[in-house]
């Protein structure tokens, strides 16, 4: 499949797919005409790449992790490099912290939306100390 079809099937833009190739995350075959040719493995890879980027990993880390990821429907051992595992554990902790913060923000919004006087709810919440003027 060509880049437009891969973009349609994955939700990634052609520009993002070219960036993934630049970063060594995708390695499409090249036709004699120069067109990129992708296969089903690339569809799975793009989904994984997008998920890892959304999780906050950078392209260098994704390049290390991607080869060790199991393909859909198959389980293989994950990465075994202690440094990589430690980095992934830090990323997981960061994501968990962000999720907790977002859940607190969502609770506040739900409270405000259900309150008779939303400004009273906001004023009742503890505020961070402000510097004296």
Secondary structure, 3 states (H helix, E strand, C coil): CCHHHHHHHHCCCHHHHHHHHHCCCCCCEECCCCCEECCHHHHHHHHHHHHHHHCCCCHHHHHHHHCCCCCCCCCCCCCCCHHHHHHHHHHHHHHHHHHHHHHHHHHHHHHHHHCCCHHHHHHHCCCCCCCCC
